Amino acid sequence: MLTREFLKSADCQSSFGPIEESLLLSTEQRTASLHQFLLNKPSKGPLWVFGYGSLMWNPLLDHDRVETAHLEGWSREFCLSLIAGRGTAEAPGRMLALVKGGSTTGLAFKLCCESWESELALLWKREMLTGCYRPLWQPLTLESGEIIEALVFVANPQHCLFKIEESMACKARTIASAQGPLGKNLTYLQEMVATFQRYGIQEPTLTALTEYAVQLSMELSATTSE
């Protein structure tokens, strides 16, 4: 599993697996992206981060409050080609992002005020390797009823890794067979659905995708062992 220690010491060009240089954001580009994003911070209050995938079960963020949160106007989709981490350029997996339409329930993390700038720098290293996400400020409704503005990573539909027009069968086959330096793509999907169950979040489409991918993975393992 990804750890803070790994992130802090990771060489972005090789630690997640080799990434074509033309796709990789430089340290300077990531820093500029973060700086520009913070210039548009809606208020001087706390900084919240919305987790809807791996940030939910493995946030690696120094936070002092977490609440279930609801985001309108965006929904989960395995729509990004995963060429590092849990996939490779030769056998890409699929990565979760948010696309326009629908709504999403996840977790909101309030970063500790004395360290949030360094936390975001680490988060940018994790999420902005290739720029296939766009960081936005979006309103969230917390379980308590409070409305906040939070950092939300959504899919960049202009990016070459964006793959929206795929059937469930195609995504399941891809996820079932992909793996990289951080493990199997299927493990990511299973962790995500287990987290949904833990928090009572209903995502029937992704649950069905998981069941399909698990079945295909078992068939693949059986074929390989023959």
N, C-alpha and C positions, 0 to 999 in steps of 0.2 A: 504494500500500500504506500502511496505517496506520503512523504513526511516533510516537516518543516526543514529538517536538517538536509534532506535531499534537495529541496527547492533552493535553499540558501547557497549550496555549493554547486548546483547543477550548471553545466556548460550547455547552454541552449542549443548549440550546434550538434551535440552528440549524446547528451545524457538521456534524452527522450527517444533516441534513435536518430539516425541521419535524416536531415531535412534539407531539401533542395534550397540552395542559398537564395534563389530568387523569391522563395515563399517566406523566408525567415525575416522577421522584424529584428533590426539591430537593437542593441541596448539603447542607443540614442533615440531611435524611433519610439521605443516603448516608453522611455522617459518623457519624450515630447507629448505622446498620447496621454499619459497620466496627467501631465501638467495642464494640458488643454482641458481635460475633463474636469479637473479641480477648479479651474477658473470659472466654470459654469455651475459650481455648487449652489443649490437654491437658497441655502441659509447657512448661518454660522453655527447651527446646532450640531447634534451628534451625527455621525456618519454611519449609515446603515447599508448592509450588503444583502441582496436577495439571493438565496440559494434554492435552486430547483432541480439540481442533479447531484453531482458528486460533492458539491459544497454542503449539501444537507447532511451526509453521513461522514464526511471527512473535510470539515471546513478549513482547518489549519489556520484559523484566524484568532487573534487575540481579542476576544469579545467579552463583554460583561452582561449581555442580555440577549436572549433569543426567544422569538415568538413565531408561531404559525402566522403566515401572512398570505393575503390574496392579491393577485395582480390581474387587472382587467386589460383586455385588448391583446394579450399574447398567450400563445399555447406552446407546449412542448412538442418537439419533432426531432427525430434522428435524421438530420438533414445536412450534416457536415462530414465530408470524407476525412477519416482519421488516419493520418499518415505517420504518426509518431505516438509514443506512449503505449497505447493498446492496439496499435496497427502499424503497418509499414507502407512505404510508397509502392512496394511490389504487391502487397495484399492489404489494401486499406480496410479499416473498419468503418463504423459510423459513430459520430459523436452527437450528443444532445445539444440543442440550442432552442431558442424561442423564435417563433415566427408569428406574424400578425394574425390576429383573429382569436376568438375564444377567450379563455382565462386560465390562470395557473395558480395553484396553491402550493406554497413552499415554506421556507423558513427565512426569517429576517434576523440578521445578526447585527447588533449594535457594537461597533468597534470601540475598544478602550480609548478614551480621548487622548491619553498621553502617547499613544503609539500608532494612531491610525494611518499616518503618512507612510511609515515604514511597512505597515501591514499591506497597504495598497500596492506598494512597490513589489512586494512578494507575490501578491495576487496577480499583478500584471505579468509577472514572469511565468506564472502558471497558466493564465488564460489568454494571453496576447502574444503567443509565440509567432503566429502567422497572420494575425489580423483578421481571422475569419469571424471574430465576434466584434460587435459594436457596443461600447459601454454607454449606457443612457441613464439619465435620472428619470425615474418613474414613480408615480404614487402607489403606495401599498396600503392596504387596510389590514392592520394587525388584528389578532384574535381578540384583543381588548377593545377593539373598535376605533383605536387611534389611527389617524391617517398620517403617513410619513412619506418623505421622498427618499428613495434608495437607489443605490447603484445596481443596475440590472444589465447583464450581458445578453445581448440578442444576436441572432444570426446576421451576418453581413451578406445579403442576397447578391451582391456584386462580386463576391469573392469566387475564385475558381474552384474552391473546395465545397461550395454550396451545391447540394444535390437534393432538390426538393421533389422532383418527379420520379418517385420510385414506389413500387408496390410493397406491401408488407412482406411478401414472399422474398423479394429481392433484398430488402433490409435484413430479414432474418437470416438468409444464407450468408450475407456478408458478415454480420455480427457473429454468427456461429463459428466461422472459420478464422477470424482475424485475431491476432495477438501481437504483442510487441514487448519492449523492455519492461513495461509496467504491468504486464500480465495479459489475460484474455479480455477481449472486447465483451464477451458474454458475461463475465464476472461483473463488469460495470453495470450492465443491464439488470442482472439479478440483485445487486446491491441496491440499485435504485428502487426496484419494485418492493423489496423487503422494507425499505425506508417508508415508502408510501403506506404499506400495511401498518407499520409502527405508528404512524401519525393519522391513520384513518383517511388517507387521501385516495380518492377514486380516480383511477386512470385505466379504464378497461381496455383501451387500444394498446397501451404499452404493456399491460398484463398479458394480453393475447400475443403480442410480439415476443415477449419473453418465453412463453410456452412453446411457440413455434420455433424459436431459435434453440431452445434446449433440446427439443425433439431432433432438429437437424444436426445439432452437435453430437448427440448420441449416435445417430445414424453414421455420421462422419467417423466417429471413433470406432464403431463396429467395422466399417469398411476398411479402415487403416489397419486394424488388428488382424484382418483375415489373411 
